[in-house]
């Protein structure tokens, strides 16, 4: 799926678990990532509150992952992205990670 299309700015689950999840705070309701940037890409304070928004094709697998993040990792500032299909239906664009530029189509779930 991720070789075909992704939401701009998204990272893979593997990259998230390797680079971001270890720095998230299990304290309180907000996840805090060290060295996070704001929406404009500007470096903020050493720690900045972030919302984790997993997504998949239609929202089922990302919903399960939201539950796992909350129950197993103590990350409570999680919102299900509900699916790349709805993202594109609402006018969101997709990118082709391997090639850059706009993706011409939504990836199929089992590609």
Biopython code that builds the backbone (N, CA, C, O; Angstrom):
import numpy as np
from Bio.PDB.StructureBuilder import StructureBuilder

atoms = [
    (1, "UNK", "N", (0.813, -1.193, 0.000)),
    (1, "UNK", "CA", (0.000, 0.000, 0.000)),
    (1, "UNK", "C", (0.856, 1.255, 0.000)),
    (1, "UNK", "O", (0.635, 2.164, -0.801)),
    (2, "UNK", "N", (1.832, 1.306, 0.897)),
    (2, "UNK", "CA", (2.603, 2.530, 1.070)),
    (2, "UNK", "C", (3.541, 2.801, -0.094)),
    (2, "UNK", "O", (4.023, 3.924, -0.247)),
    (3, "UNK", "N", (3.809, 1.801, -0.911)),
    (3, "UNK", "CA", (4.631, 2.044, -2.087)),
    (3, "UNK", "C", (3.828, 2.725, -3.186)),
    (3, "UNK", "O", (4.406, 3.345, -4.078)),
    (4, "UNK", "N", (2.501, 2.618, -3.134)),
    (4, "UNK", "CA", (1.638, 3.172, -4.167)),
    (4, "UNK", "C", (1.211, 4.597, -3.833)),
    (4, "UNK", "O", (1.320, 5.492, -4.672)),
    (5, "UNK", "N", (0.721, 4.813, -2.602)),
    (5, "UNK", "CA", (0.252, 6.151, -2.238)),
    (5, "UNK", "C", (0.225, 6.317, -0.724)),
    (5, "UNK", "O", (0.011, 5.367, 0.028)),
    (6, "UNK", "N", (0.452, 7.563, -0.304)),
    (6, "UNK", "CA", (0.386, 7.924, 1.114)),
    (6, "UNK", "C", (-0.163, 9.332, 1.235)),
    (6, "UNK", "O", (-0.095, 10.118, 0.290)),
    (7, "UNK", "N", (-0.708, 9.648, 2.400)),
    (7, "UNK", "CA", (-1.119, 11.015, 2.701)),
    (7, "UNK", "C", (0.162, 11.840, 2.895)),
    (7, "UNK", "O", (1.079, 11.387, 3.580)),
    (8, "UNK", "N", (0.240, 13.040, 2.306)),
    (8, "UNK", "CA", (1.449, 13.858, 2.452)),
    (8, "UNK", "C", (1.821, 14.066, 3.917)),
    (8, "UNK", "O", (0.966, 14.375, 4.746)),
    (9, "UNK", "N", (3.093, 13.896, 4.223)),
    (9, "UNK", "CA", (3.587, 14.088, 5.580)),
    (9, "UNK", "C", (3.472, 12.868, 6.471)),
    (9, "UNK", "O", (4.000, 12.862, 7.583)),
    (10, "UNK", "N", (2.783, 11.824, 5.996)),
    (10, "UNK", "CA", (2.633, 10.606, 6.799)),
    (10, "UNK", "C", (3.947, 9.834, 6.836)),
    (10, "UNK", "O", (4.776, 9.942, 5.931)),
    (11, "UNK", "N", (4.119, 9.056, 7.898)),
    (11, "UNK", "CA", (5.254, 8.146, 7.981)),
    (11, "UNK", "C", (4.707, 6.733, 8.162)),
    (11, "UNK", "O", (3.555, 6.553, 8.557)),
    (12, "UNK", "N", (5.521, 5.756, 7.878)),
    (12, "UNK", "CA", (5.086, 4.372, 8.012)),
    (12, "UNK", "C", (4.962, 3.980, 9.482)),
    (12, "UNK", "O", (5.538, 4.624, 10.359)),
    (13, "UNK", "N", (4.219, 2.938, 9.730)),
    (13, "UNK", "CA", (4.071, 2.412, 11.091)),
    (13, "UNK", "C", (5.438, 1.996, 11.634)),
    (13, "UNK", "O", (5.735, 2.226, 12.806)),
    (14, "UNK", "N", (6.260, 1.392, 10.797)),
    (14, "UNK", "CA", (7.585, 0.951, 11.224)),
    (14, "UNK", "C", (8.451, 2.134, 11.647)),
    (14, "UNK", "O", (9.130, 2.072, 12.672)),
    (15, "UNK", "N", (8.430, 3.197, 10.871)),
    (15, "UNK", "CA", (9.202, 4.391, 11.206)),
    (15, "UNK", "C", (8.659, 5.051, 12.475)),
    (15, "UNK", "O", (9.429, 5.507, 13.321)),
    (16, "UNK", "N", (7.338, 5.099, 12.604)),
    (16, "UNK", "CA", (6.717, 5.652, 13.805)),
    (16, "UNK", "C", (7.154, 4.880, 15.038)),
    (16, "UNK", "O", (7.547, 5.471, 16.044)),
    (17, "UNK", "N", (7.082, 3.546, 14.956)),
    (17, "UNK", "CA", (7.426, 2.726, 16.125)),
    (17, "UNK", "C", (8.909, 2.795, 16.454)),
    (17, "UNK", "O", (9.286, 2.671, 17.620)),
    (18, "UNK", "N", (9.743, 2.986, 15.465)),
    (18, "UNK", "CA", (11.181, 3.070, 15.707)),
    (18, "UNK", "C", (11.609, 4.447, 16.209)),
    (18, "UNK", "O", (12.413, 4.549, 17.136)),
    (19, "UNK", "N", (11.072, 5.512, 15.594)),
    (19, "UNK", "CA", (11.595, 6.858, 15.859)),
    (19, "UNK", "C", (10.714, 7.740, 16.746)),
    (19, "UNK", "O", (11.232, 8.631, 17.420)),
    (20, "UNK", "N", (9.411, 7.518, 16.762)),
    (20, "UNK", "CA", (8.507, 8.420, 17.466)),
    (20, "UNK", "C", (7.956, 7.803, 18.743)),
    (20, "UNK", "O", (8.002, 8.427, 19.803)),
    (21, "UNK", "N", (7.443, 6.605, 18.654)),
    (21, "UNK", "CA", (6.783, 5.981, 19.800)),
    (21, "UNK", "C", (7.654, 5.927, 21.049)),
    (21, "UNK", "O", (7.146, 6.180, 22.142)),
    (22, "UNK", "N", (8.950, 5.608, 20.937)),
    (22, "UNK", "CA", (9.758, 5.574, 22.158)),
    (22, "UNK", "C", (9.819, 6.918, 22.889)),
    (22, "UNK", "O", (10.023, 6.944, 24.103)),
    (23, "UNK", "N", (9.646, 8.027, 22.177)),
    (23, "UNK", "CA", (9.715, 9.339, 22.791)),
    (23, "UNK", "C", (8.378, 9.863, 23.282)),
    (23, "UNK", "O", (8.310, 10.924, 23.903)),
    (24, "UNK", "N", (7.322, 9.124, 23.006)),
    (24, "UNK", "CA", (6.011, 9.594, 23.456)),
    (24, "UNK", "C", (5.865, 9.416, 24.953)),
    (24, "UNK", "O", (6.343, 8.439, 25.529)),
    (25, "UNK", "N", (5.214, 10.350, 25.555)),
    (25, "UNK", "CA", (4.994, 10.288, 26.993)),
    (25, "UNK", "C", (3.799, 9.413, 27.295)),
    (25, "UNK", "O", (2.758, 9.528, 26.649)),
    (26, "UNK", "N", (3.943, 8.547, 28.267)),
    (26, "UNK", "CA", (2.826, 7.734, 28.733)),
    (26, "UNK", "C", (2.125, 8.428, 29.886)),
    (26, "UNK", "O", (1.236, 7.855, 30.515)),
    (27, "UNK", "N", (2.524, 9.661, 30.162)),
    (27, "UNK", "CA", (1.941, 10.437, 31.259)),
    (27, "UNK", "C", (0.783, 11.274, 30.729)),
    (27, "UNK", "O", (0.943, 11.958, 29.718)),
    (28, "UNK", "N", (-0.348, 11.242, 31.364)),
    (28, "UNK", "CA", (-1.470, 12.103, 31.006)),
    (28, "UNK", "C", (-2.101, 11.740, 29.676)),
    (28, "UNK", "O", (-1.995, 10.602, 29.217)),
    (29, "UNK", "N", (-2.763, 12.720, 29.054)),
    (29, "UNK", "CA", (-3.526, 12.448, 27.847)),
    (29, "UNK", "C", (-2.826, 12.871, 26.577)),
    (29, "UNK", "O", (-3.273, 12.494, 25.494)),
    (30, "UNK", "N", (-1.747, 13.640, 26.655)),
    (30, "UNK", "CA", (-1.084, 14.107, 25.445)),
    (30, "UNK", "C", (0.184, 13.321, 25.182)),
    (30, "UNK", "O", (0.979, 13.080, 26.090)),
    (31, "UNK", "N", (0.367, 12.928, 23.941)),
    (31, "UNK", "CA", (1.634, 12.341, 23.539)),
    (31, "UNK", "C", (2.619, 13.476, 23.350)),
    (31, "UNK", "O", (2.244, 14.527, 22.830)),
    (32, "UNK", "N", (3.846, 13.302, 23.748)),
    (32, "UNK", "CA", (4.853, 14.342, 23.606)),
    (32, "UNK", "C", (6.052, 13.747, 22.899)),
    (32, "UNK", "O", (6.625, 12.760, 23.360)),
    (33, "UNK", "N", (6.426, 14.335, 21.798)),
    (33, "UNK", "CA", (7.576, 13.851, 21.040)),
    (33, "UNK", "C", (8.725, 14.837, 21.184)),
    (33, "UNK", "O", (8.531, 16.044, 21.040)),
    (34, "UNK", "N", (9.900, 14.339, 21.462)),
    (34, "UNK", "CA", (11.071, 15.203, 21.582)),
    (34, "UNK", "C", (11.423, 15.767, 20.217)),
    (34, "UNK", "O", (11.433, 15.042, 19.222)),
    (35, "UNK", "N", (11.711, 17.064, 20.171)),
    (35, "UNK", "CA", (12.136, 17.702, 18.935)),
    (35, "UNK", "C", (11.054, 17.781, 17.876)),
    (35, "UNK", "O", (11.373, 17.845, 16.689)),
    (36, "UNK", "N", (9.793, 17.779, 18.261)),
    (36, "UNK", "CA", (8.703, 17.844, 17.298)),
    (36, "UNK", "C", (8.691, 19.198, 16.608)),
    (36, "UNK", "O", (9.223, 20.177, 17.131)),
    (37, "UNK", "N", (8.082, 19.246, 15.428)),
    (37, "UNK", "CA", (7.906, 20.508, 14.720)),
    (37, "UNK", "C", (6.428, 20.837, 14.661)),
    (37, "UNK", "O", (5.576, 19.956, 14.782)),
    (38, "UNK", "N", (6.131, 22.126, 14.473)),
    (38, "UNK", "CA", (4.727, 22.514, 14.381)),
    (38, "UNK", "C", (4.234, 22.337, 12.950)),
    (38, "UNK", "O", (4.970, 21.841, 12.097)),
    (39, "UNK", "N", (2.985, 22.741, 12.680)),
    (39, "UNK", "CA", (2.379, 22.541, 11.369)),
    (39, "UNK", "C", (3.157, 23.231, 10.260)),
    (39, "UNK", "O", (3.129, 22.781, 9.114)),
    (40, "UNK", "N", (3.850, 24.316, 10.583)),
    (40, "UNK", "CA", (4.637, 25.031, 9.580)),
    (40, "UNK", "C", (6.018, 24.412, 9.395)),
    (40, "UNK", "O", (6.792, 24.862, 8.551)),
    (41, "UNK", "N", (6.330, 23.382, 10.181)),
    (41, "UNK", "CA", (7.625, 22.743, 10.083)),
    (41, "UNK", "C", (8.700, 23.407, 10.914)),
    (41, "UNK", "O", (9.870, 23.036, 10.824)),
    (42, "UNK", "N", (8.322, 24.387, 11.726)),
    (42, "UNK", "CA", (9.290, 25.086, 12.567)),
    (42, "UNK", "C", (9.580, 24.266, 13.821)),
    (42, "UNK", "O", (8.669, 23.722, 14.445)),
    (43, "UNK", "N", (10.837, 24.187, 14.173)),
    (43, "UNK", "CA", (11.197, 23.471, 15.393)),
    (43, "UNK", "C", (10.633, 24.206, 16.585)),
    (43, "UNK", "O", (10.760, 25.424, 16.705)),
    (44, "UNK", "N", (10.011, 23.453, 17.456)),
    (44, "UNK", "CA", (9.418, 24.044, 18.647)),
    (44, "UNK", "C", (10.286, 23.758, 19.842)),
    (44, "UNK", "O", (11.479, 23.494, 19.699)),
    (45, "UNK", "N", (9.705, 23.807, 21.017)),
    (45, "UNK", "CA", (10.446, 23.454, 22.215)),
    (45, "UNK", "C", (10.912, 22.006, 22.136)),
    (45, "UNK", "O", (10.486, 21.256, 21.257)),
    (46, "UNK", "N", (11.774, 21.622, 23.041)),
    (46, "UNK", "CA", (12.308, 20.260, 23.026)),
    (46, "UNK", "C", (11.185, 19.222, 23.076)),
    (46, "UNK", "O", (11.329, 18.123, 22.538)),
    (47, "UNK", "N", (10.088, 19.562, 23.708)),
    (47, "UNK", "CA", (8.945, 18.663, 23.735)),
    (47, "UNK", "C", (7.719, 19.427, 23.284)),
    (47, "UNK", "O", (7.506, 20.567, 23.697)),
    (48, "UNK", "N", (6.909, 18.805, 22.437)),
    (48, "UNK", "CA", (5.727, 19.454, 21.908)),
    (48, "UNK", "C", (4.604, 18.434, 21.860)),
    (48, "UNK", "O", (4.825, 17.290, 21.464)),
    (49, "UNK", "N", (3.416, 18.827, 22.252)),
    (49, "UNK", "CA", (2.277, 17.929, 22.239)),
    (49, "UNK", "C", (1.930, 17.562, 20.798)),
    (49, "UNK", "O", (1.881, 18.430, 19.926)),
    (50, "UNK", "N", (1.693, 16.296, 20.555)),
    (50, "UNK", "CA", (1.344, 15.817, 19.222)),
    (50, "UNK", "C", (0.118, 14.915, 19.315)),
    (50, "UNK", "O", (-0.140, 14.304, 20.352)),
    (51, "UNK", "N", (-0.633, 14.841, 18.219)),
    (51, "UNK", "CA", (-1.737, 13.911, 18.096)),
    (51, "UNK", "C", (-1.290, 12.835, 17.112)),
    (51, "UNK", "O", (-0.822, 13.143, 16.016)),
    (52, "UNK", "N", (-1.433, 11.588, 17.503)),
    (52, "UNK", "CA", (-1.079, 10.470, 16.637)),
    (52, "UNK", "C", (-2.328, 10.098, 15.839)),
    (52, "UNK", "O", (-3.378, 9.823, 16.419)),
    (53, "UNK", "N", (-2.213, 10.090, 14.501)),
    (53, "UNK", "CA", (-3.362, 9.821, 13.638)),
    (53, "UNK", "C", (-3.017, 8.681, 12.671)),
    (53, "UNK", "O", (-2.596, 8.925, 11.541)),
    (54, "UNK", "N", (-3.196, 7.444, 13.122)),
    (54, "UNK", "CA", (-2.985, 6.313, 12.207)),
    (54, "UNK", "C", (-4.072, 6.281, 11.138)),
    (54, "UNK", "O", (-5.201, 6.702, 11.387)),
    (55, "UNK", "N", (-3.736, 5.786, 9.958)),
    (55, "UNK", "CA", (-4.757, 5.568, 8.940)),
    (55, "UNK", "C", (-4.406, 4.325, 8.137)),
    (55, "UNK", "O", (-3.256, 3.889, 8.093)),
    (56, "UNK", "N", (-5.430, 3.770, 7.505)),
    (56, "UNK", "CA", (-5.252, 2.623, 6.606)),
    (56, "UNK", "C", (-6.186, 2.868, 5.421)),
    (56, "UNK", "O", (-6.518, 4.017, 5.132)),
    (57, "UNK", "N", (-6.610, 1.823, 4.741)),
    (57, "UNK", "CA", (-7.464, 2.017, 3.576)),
    (57, "UNK", "C", (-8.855, 2.507, 3.961)),
    (57, "UNK", "O", (-9.325, 3.512, 3.428)),
    (58, "UNK", "N", (-9.520, 1.808, 4.884)),
    (58, "UNK", "CA", (-10.895, 2.192, 5.238)),
    (58, "UNK", "C", (-11.078, 2.553, 6.705)),
    (58, "UNK", "O", (-12.147, 3.043, 7.070)),
    (59, "UNK", "N", (-10.083, 2.333, 7.565)),
    (59, "UNK", "CA", (-10.164, 2.737, 8.955)),
    (59, "UNK", "C", (-10.220, 1.616, 9.979)),
    (59, "UNK", "O", (-10.087, 1.880, 11.174)),
    (60, "UNK", "N", (-10.411, 0.383, 9.553)),
    (60, "UNK", "CA", (-10.516, -0.714, 10.521)),
    (60, "UNK", "C", (-9.175, -1.013, 11.187)),
    (60, "UNK", "O", (-9.080, -1.022, 12.414)),
    (61, "UNK", "N", (-8.141, -1.258, 10.385)),
    (61, "UNK", "CA", (-6.828, -1.591, 10.954)),
    (61, "UNK", "C", (-6.254, -0.420, 11.751)),
    (61, "UNK", "O", (-5.625, -0.627, 12.789)),
    (62, "UNK", "N", (-6.466, 0.801, 11.276)),
    (62, "UNK", "CA", (-5.965, 1.953, 12.029)),
    (62, "UNK", "C", (-6.724, 2.102, 13.346)),
    (62, "UNK", "O", (-6.147, 2.547, 14.339)),
    (63, "UNK", "N", (-7.999, 1.741, 13.372)),
    (63, "UNK", "CA", (-8.759, 1.754, 14.622)),
    (63, "UNK", "C", (-8.214, 0.767, 15.625)),
    (63, "UNK", "O", (-8.123, 1.066, 16.816)),
    (64, "UNK", "N", (-7.846, -0.426, 15.143)),
    (64, "UNK", "CA", (-7.231, -1.420, 16.022)),
    (64, "UNK", "C", (-5.893, -0.912, 16.556)),
    (64, "UNK", "O", (-5.557, -1.134, 17.719)),
    (65, "UNK", "N", (-5.135, -0.232, 15.702)),
    (65, "UNK", "CA", (-3.834, 0.284, 16.131)),
    (65, "UNK", "C", (-4.007, 1.414, 17.147)),
    (65, "UNK", "O", (-3.215, 1.529, 18.082)),
    (66, "UNK", "N", (-5.032, 2.244, 16.970)),
    (66, "UNK", "CA", (-5.332, 3.285, 17.976)),
    (66, "UNK", "C", (-5.569, 2.636, 19.331)),
    (66, "UNK", "O", (-5.039, 3.085, 20.347)),
    (67, "UNK", "N", (-6.363, 1.582, 19.335)),
    (67, "UNK", "CA", (-6.655, 0.868, 20.584)),
    (67, "UNK", "C", (-5.375, 0.312, 21.189)),
    (67, "UNK", "O", (-5.178, 0.397, 22.401)),
    (68, "UNK", "N", (-4.504, -0.255, 20.362)),
    (68, "UNK", "CA", (-3.230, -0.796, 20.858)),
    (68, "UNK", "C", (-2.346, 0.299, 21.450)),
    (68, "UNK", "O", (-1.739, 0.109, 22.504)),
    (69, "UNK", "N", (-2.274, 1.441, 20.773)),
    (69, "UNK", "CA", (-1.455, 2.547, 21.280)),
    (69, "UNK", "C", (-1.938, 3.005, 22.648)),
    (69, "UNK", "O", (-1.136, 3.299, 23.534)),
    (70, "UNK", "N", (-3.250, 3.063, 22.811)),
    (70, "UNK", "CA", (-3.804, 3.511, 24.093)),
    (70, "UNK", "C", (-3.645, 2.458, 25.179)),
    (70, "UNK", "O", (-3.232, 2.780, 26.293)),
    (71, "UNK", "N", (-3.967, 1.203, 24.872)),
    (71, "UNK", "CA", (-3.961, 0.176, 25.916)),
    (71, "UNK", "C", (-2.570, -0.366, 26.226)),
    (71, "UNK", "O", (-2.269, -0.659, 27.383)),
    (72, "UNK", "N", (-1.728, -0.503, 25.222)),
    (72, "UNK", "CA", (-0.420, -1.127, 25.444)),
    (72, "UNK", "C", (0.714, -0.130, 25.640)),
    (72, "UNK", "O", (1.735, -0.467, 26.240)),
    (73, "UNK", "N", (0.550, 1.089, 25.142)),
    (73, "UNK", "CA", (1.647, 2.058, 25.190)),
    (73, "UNK", "C", (1.314, 3.310, 25.986)),
    (73, "UNK", "O", (2.176, 4.169, 26.171)),
    (74, "UNK", "N", (0.070, 3.430, 26.464)),
    (74, "UNK", "CA", (-0.316, 4.583, 27.260)),
    (74, "UNK", "C", (-0.409, 5.881, 26.490)),
    (74, "UNK", "O", (-0.397, 6.955, 27.091)),
    (75, "UNK", "N", (-0.501, 5.807, 25.165)),
    (75, "UNK", "CA", (-0.627, 7.006, 24.335)),
    (75, "UNK", "C", (-2.116, 7.304, 24.198)),
    (75, "UNK", "O", (-2.843, 6.542, 23.562)),
    (76, "UNK", "N", (-2.569, 8.393, 24.785)),
    (76, "UNK", "CA", (-3.995, 8.695, 24.800)),
    (76, "UNK", "C", (-4.425, 9.758, 23.803)),
    (76, "UNK", "O", (-5.618, 9.891, 23.529)),
    (77, "UNK", "N", (-3.489, 10.516, 23.257)),
    (77, "UNK", "CA", (-3.825, 11.553, 22.300)),
    (77, "UNK", "C", (-3.774, 10.955, 20.891)),
    (77, "UNK", "O", (-2.905, 11.282, 20.083)),
    (78, "UNK", "N", (-4.743, 10.063, 20.627)),
    (78, "UNK", "CA", (-4.790, 9.297, 19.385)),
    (78, "UNK", "C", (-6.130, 9.537, 18.709)),
    (78, "UNK", "O", (-7.167, 9.586, 19.370)),
    (79, "UNK", "N", (-6.105, 9.687, 17.399)),
    (79, "UNK", "CA", (-7.333, 9.870, 16.631)),
    (79, "UNK", "C", (-7.270, 8.994, 15.396)),
    (79, "UNK", "O", (-6.297, 9.064, 14.645)),
    (80, "UNK", "N", (-8.285, 8.169, 15.166)),
    (80, "UNK", "CA", (-8.294, 7.308, 13.985)),
    (80, "UNK", "C", (-8.466, 8.153, 12.735)),
    (80, "UNK", "O", (-9.409, 8.937, 12.629)),
    (81, "UNK", "N", (-7.543, 7.989, 11.784)),
    (81, "UNK", "CA", (-7.608, 8.721, 10.523)),
    (81, "UNK", "C", (-8.743, 8.268, 9.622)),
    (81, "UNK", "O", (-9.070, 8.956, 8.654)),
    (82, "UNK", "N", (-9.345, 7.137, 9.916)),
    (82, "UNK", "CA", (-10.545, 6.610, 9.279)),
    (82, "UNK", "C", (-10.411, 6.196, 7.832)),
    (82, "UNK", "O", (-11.402, 5.765, 7.241)),
    (83, "UNK", "N", (-9.263, 6.300, 7.239)),
    (83, "UNK", "CA", (-9.079, 5.714, 5.927)),
    (83, "UNK", "C", (-8.714, 6.673, 4.822)),
    (83, "UNK", "O", (-9.209, 7.797, 4.736)),
    (84, "UNK", "N", (-7.827, 6.182, 3.982)),
    (84, "UNK", "CA", (-7.341, 6.974, 2.863)),
    (84, "UNK", "C", (-8.436, 7.176, 1.811)),
    (84, "UNK", "O", (-8.404, 8.162, 1.075)),
    (85, "UNK", "N", (-9.389, 6.273, 1.733)),
    (85, "UNK", "CA", (-10.483, 6.448, 0.776)),
    (85, "UNK", "C", (-11.317, 7.670, 1.149)),
    (85, "UNK", "O", (-11.637, 8.488, 0.287)),
    (86, "UNK", "N", (-11.672, 7.800, 2.432)),
    (86, "UNK", "CA", (-12.429, 8.975, 2.873)),
    (86, "UNK", "C", (-11.594, 10.243, 2.716)),
    (86, "UNK", "O", (-12.124, 11.296, 2.360)),
    (87, "UNK", "N", (-10.293, 10.146, 2.979)),
    (87, "UNK", "CA", (-9.388, 11.282, 2.809)),
    (87, "UNK", "C", (-9.487, 11.826, 1.379)),
    (87, "UNK", "O", (-9.629, 13.033, 1.181)),
    (88, "UNK", "N", (-9.412, 10.945, 0.395)),
    (88, "UNK", "CA", (-9.469, 11.398, -0.995)),
    (88, "UNK", "C", (-10.879, 11.852, -1.373)),
    (88, "UNK", "O", (-11.038, 12.789, -2.155)),
    (89, "UNK", "N", (-11.893, 11.198, -0.827)),
    (89, "UNK", "CA", (-13.273, 11.610, -1.082)),
    (89, "UNK", "C", (-13.497, 13.036, -0.595)),
    (89, "UNK", "O", (-14.223, 13.804, -1.226)),
    (90, "UNK", "N", (-12.873, 13.392, 0.527)),
    (90, "UNK", "CA", (-12.997, 14.734, 1.088)),
    (90, "UNK", "C", (-12.070, 15.745, 0.412)),
    (90, "UNK", "O", (-11.993, 16.896, 0.839)),
    (91, "UNK", "N", (-11.365, 15.319, -0.643)),
    (91, "UNK", "CA", (-10.522, 16.239, -1.407)),
    (91, "UNK", "C", (-9.056, 16.204, -1.067)),
    (91, "UNK", "O", (-8.274, 16.961, -1.642)),
    (92, "UNK", "N", (-8.660, 15.343, -0.144)),
    (92, "UNK", "CA", (-7.241, 15.226, 0.196)),
    (92, "UNK", "C", (-6.452, 14.614, -0.951)),
    (92, "UNK", "O", (-6.970, 13.785, -1.699)),
    (93, "UNK", "N", (-5.220, 15.019, -1.083)),
    (93, "UNK", "CA", (-4.381, 14.454, -2.146)),
    (93, "UNK", "C", (-3.470, 13.388, -1.585)),
    (93, "UNK", "O", (-3.289, 13.291, -0.371)),
    (94, "UNK", "N", (-2.902, 12.597, -2.456)),
    (94, "UNK", "CA", (-1.972, 11.530, -2.082)),
    (94, "UNK", "C", (-0.655, 11.741, -2.808)),
    (94, "UNK", "O", (-0.615, 12.367, -3.867)),
    (95, "UNK", "N", (0.415, 11.221, -2.240)),
    (95, "UNK", "CA", (1.728, 11.298, -2.870)),
    (95, "UNK", "C", (2.258, 9.892, -3.091)),
    (95, "UNK", "O", (1.823, 8.930, -2.458)),
    (96, "UNK", "N", (3.207, 9.803, -4.005)),
    (96, "UNK", "CA", (3.892, 8.542, -4.283)),
    (96, "UNK", "C", (5.243, 8.589, -3.586)),
    (96, "UNK", "O", (6.166, 9.238, -4.078)),
    (97, "UNK", "N", (5.376, 7.909, -2.441)),
    (97, "UNK", "CA", (6.599, 8.023, -1.642)),
    (97, "UNK", "C", (7.875, 7.659, -2.396)),
    (97, "UNK", "O", (8.899, 8.321, -2.230)),
    (98, "UNK", "N", (7.825, 6.631, -3.209)),
    (98, "UNK", "CA", (9.035, 6.172, -3.891)),
    (98, "UNK", "C", (9.455, 7.113, -5.017)),
    (98, "UNK", "O", (10.639, 7.201, -5.340)),
    (99, "UNK", "N", (8.496, 7.817, -5.615)),
    (99, "UNK", "CA", (8.793, 8.639, -6.781)),
    (99, "UNK", "C", (8.589, 10.123, -6.547)),
    (99, "UNK", "O", (9.023, 10.946, -7.353)),
    (100, "UNK", "N", (7.934, 10.469, -5.456)),
    (100, "UNK", "CA", (7.590, 11.862, -5.220)),
    (100, "UNK", "C", (6.428, 12.260, -6.121)),
    (100, "UNK", "O", (6.029, 11.503, -7.006)),
    (101, "UNK", "N", (5.910, 13.408, -5.898)),
    (101, "UNK", "CA", (4.812, 13.892, -6.725)),
    (101, "UNK", "C", (3.473, 13.266, -6.371)),
    (101, "UNK", "O", (3.372, 12.410, -5.493)),
    (102, "UNK", "N", (2.476, 13.709, -7.065)),
    (102, "UNK", "CA", (1.097, 13.307, -6.811)),
    (102, "UNK", "C", (0.869, 11.856, -7.242)),
    (102, "UNK", "O", (1.313, 11.435, -8.310)),
    (103, "UNK", "N", (0.171, 11.107, -6.393)),
    (103, "UNK", "CA", (-0.194, 9.735, -6.731)),
    (103, "UNK", "C", (-1.461, 9.753, -7.585)),
    (103, "UNK", "O", (-2.404, 10.476, -7.265)),
    (104, "UNK", "N", (-1.499, 8.976, -8.655)),
    (104, "UNK", "CA", (-2.655, 9.010, -9.547)),
    (104, "UNK", "C", (-3.869, 8.242, -9.031)),
    (104, "UNK", "O", (-4.973, 8.415, -9.548)),
    (105, "UNK", "N", (-3.677, 7.388, -8.010)),
    (105, "UNK", "CA", (-4.778, 6.549, -7.547)),
    (105, "UNK", "C", (-4.589, 6.170, -6.085)),
    (105, "UNK", "O", (-3.488, 6.256, -5.540)),
    (106, "UNK", "N", (-5.690, 5.748, -5.462)),
    (106, "UNK", "CA", (-5.645, 5.205, -4.113)),
    (106, "UNK", "C", (-5.115, 3.789, -4.201)),
    (106, "UNK", "O", (-5.472, 3.043, -5.113)),
    (107, "UNK", "N", (-4.279, 3.421, -3.276)),
    (107, "UNK", "CA", (-3.738, 2.068, -3.257)),
    (107, "UNK", "C", (-4.813, 1.064, -2.868)),
    (107, "UNK", "O", (-5.679, 1.374, -2.049)),
    (108, "UNK", "N", (-4.771, -0.137, -3.446)),
    (108, "UNK", "CA", (-5.665, -1.199, -2.969)),
    (108, "UNK", "C", (-5.143, -1.747, -1.654)),
    (108, "UNK", "O", (-3.939, -1.705, -1.403)),
    (109, "UNK", "N", (-6.031, -2.261, -0.810)),
    (109, "UNK", "CA", (-5.649, -2.713, 0.535)),
    (109, "UNK", "C", (-4.595, -3.797, 0.515)),
    (109, "UNK", "O", (-3.682, -3.765, 1.340)),
    (110, "UNK", "N", (-4.681, -4.742, -0.379)),
    (110, "UNK", "CA", (-3.787, -5.899, -0.334)),
    (110, "UNK", "C", (-2.683, -5.835, -1.390)),
    (110, "UNK", "O", (-2.224, -6.879, -1.851)),
    (111, "UNK", "N", (-2.254, -4.658, -1.777)),
    (111, "UNK", "CA", (-1.210, -4.596, -2.805)),
    (111, "UNK", "C", (0.157, -4.887, -2.239)),
    (111, "UNK", "O", (1.145, -4.874, -2.973)),
]
sb = StructureBuilder()
sb.init_structure("model")
sb.init_model(0)
sb.init_chain("A")
sb.init_seg("    ")
for serial, (resi, resn, name, xyz) in enumerate(atoms, 1):
    if name == "N":
        sb.init_residue(resn, " ", resi, " ")
    sb.init_atom(name, np.array(xyz, "f"), 0.0, 1.0, " ", f" {name:<3s}", serial, name[0])
structure = sb.get_structure()
